[in-house]
Amino acid sequence: MYERLFAAIYDRVMVGLEEDFLADWRREMLASVKGVVLDVGAGTGANFPYYNPQSVELWCLEPSEAMWSKARKKAPPALDIHWLPYRVEDRTAFRHLPERSVDVVVATLVLCTVNDPALAAEHFFRWLKPGGKLLLIEHIIADQPWKIALQKLVQPLWTPLACGCHLTRNTPALFHTPQWKIHFEEYENHWVRWYRAVLEKTMAEEESV
Ligand SMILES: C[S@@+](CC[C@H](N)C(=O)[O-])C[C@H]1O[C@@H](n2cnc3c(N)ncnc32)[C@H](O)[C@@H]1O
């Protein structure tokens, strides 16, 4: 029930951030992606307008039917989209999209919400072809102790209100490992601290993840 309300208001709640910087970040990051693309936690399809339908075969992992029904309406007709109604931690999705089959994994505003971010990172690695790219936009833990204390104070109220979103995740640390080569990363404060990055799956042993 609440999930449906969240899906109904999500785009309206986000409009300020989109106009401020998120839409520009999405455009810059997604305009040149090509091949098999996996959009994890695709939500209401906020990334859809920025994919080039001519060069992308899009797979979306989205467990919420309420979110997906909004996304479906927004999808440009020319965009080839396959919906996988699973959580990123659920290995069932590998039956449809096998390991080493994806050129680009896109994760925007989702690692704040998933139950197990480390397992999600492992699955991104498994899905990607060697040399494949991971594109991230996330809000993360603040960079000043007083802000972190405030985030920790607010979190117990915020998380249920925002359908599982966490304010204090140190998402970049998940990817500062030998498995990932960093092509680009940037931190910016827009009310909370934001992180965007372009990472590449390295040839590091897949067995080690
Ligand atoms: C804050 S929304 C972000 C939506 C979109 N990616 C964006 O950039 O606006 C988070 C989305 O992740 C989905 N989600 C939550 N837990 C998930 C999980 N474990 N695996 C995949 N998606 C998940 C939610 O249903 C929701 O649609």
The ligand as an SDF file (V2000), in Angstrom:
LIG
                    3D

 27 29  0  0  0  0  0  0  0  0999 V2000
   15.0080    5.6350   -4.8150 C   0  0  0  0  0  0  0  0  0  0  0  0
   14.4020    4.6150   -6.0970 S   0  0  0  0  0  0  0  0  0  0  0  0
   15.5160    5.0140   -7.4510 C   0  0  0  0  0  0  0  0  0  0  0  0
   14.8980    4.8270   -8.7890 C   0  0  0  0  0  0  0  0  0  0  0  0
   15.7550    5.1830   -9.9950 C   0  0  0  0  0  0  0  0  0  0  0  0
   16.9160    4.3200  -10.1250 N   0  0  0  0  0  0  0  0  0  0  0  0
   16.2040    6.6120   -9.9860 C   0  0  0  0  0  0  0  0  0  0  0  0
   17.3720    6.8910  -10.2990 O   0  0  0  0  0  0  0  0  0  0  0  0
   15.3700    7.5020   -9.7250 O   0  0  0  0  0  0  0  0  0  0  0  0
   15.0260    2.9950   -5.6030 C   0  0  0  0  0  0  0  0  0  0  0  0
   14.4190    1.8870   -6.4300 C   0  0  0  0  0  0  0  0  0  0  0  0
   15.1140    0.6660   -6.1270 O   0  0  0  0  0  0  0  0  0  0  0  0
   14.1680   -0.3810   -6.0110 C   0  0  0  0  0  0  0  0  0  0  0  0
   14.7480   -1.3880   -5.1010 N   0  0  0  0  0  0  0  0  0  0  0  0
   14.6400   -1.4610   -3.7620 C   0  0  0  0  0  0  0  0  0  0  0  0
   15.3260   -2.5200   -3.2890 N   0  0  0  0  0  0  0  0  0  0  0  0
   15.8650   -3.1350   -4.3730 C   0  0  0  0  0  0  0  0  0  0  0  0
   16.6750   -4.2900   -4.5360 C   0  0  0  0  0  0  0  0  0  0  0  0
   17.0620   -5.0150   -3.4850 N   0  0  0  0  0  0  0  0  0  0  0  0
   17.0320   -4.6430   -5.7850 N   0  0  0  0  0  0  0  0  0  0  0  0
   16.6470   -3.8940   -6.8580 C   0  0  0  0  0  0  0  0  0  0  0  0
   15.8950   -2.7820   -6.7530 N   0  0  0  0  0  0  0  0  0  0  0  0
   15.5050   -2.4160   -5.5330 C   0  0  0  0  0  0  0  0  0  0  0  0
   12.9280    0.2780   -5.4530 C   0  0  0  0  0  0  0  0  0  0  0  0
   11.7730   -0.4790   -5.7330 O   0  0  0  0  0  0  0  0  0  0  0  0
   12.9610    1.6270   -6.1550 C   0  0  0  0  0  0  0  0  0  0  0  0
   12.2520    1.5930   -7.3540 O   0  0  0  0  0  0  0  0  0  0  0  0
  1  2  1  0
  2  3  1  0
  2 10  1  0
  3  4  1  0
  4  5  1  0
  5  6  1  0
  5  7  1  0
  7  8  2  0
  7  9  1  0
 10 11  1  0
 11 12  1  0
 11 26  1  0
 12 13  1  0
 13 14  1  0
 13 24  1  0
 14 15  1  0
 14 23  1  0
 15 16  2  0
 16 17  1  0
 17 18  1  0
 17 23  2  0
 18 19  1  0
 18 20  2  0
 20 21  1  0
 21 22  2  0
 22 23  1  0
 24 25  1  0
 24 26  1  0
 26 27  1  0
M  CHG  2   2   1   9  -1
M  END
$$$$
